[in-house]
Amino acid sequence: MNVLSLYDGISCGMVALERAGISDTQRYKCIGNGWTVDVIAHIFKNL
């Protein structure tokens, strides 16, 4: 499954997919702020 997340912020879409049990996905993100990249990298080490 491919997932496109526009203005995802701190990856709430990723959290929702994991909680729904959907783990086999390709995720593409568009992030508007530079500091959110650091926050997401801290929370999700696999990105």
Secondary structure, 3 states (H helix, E strand, C coil): CEEEEECCCCCHHHHHHHHCCCCCCEEEEECCCHHHHHHHHHHCCCC
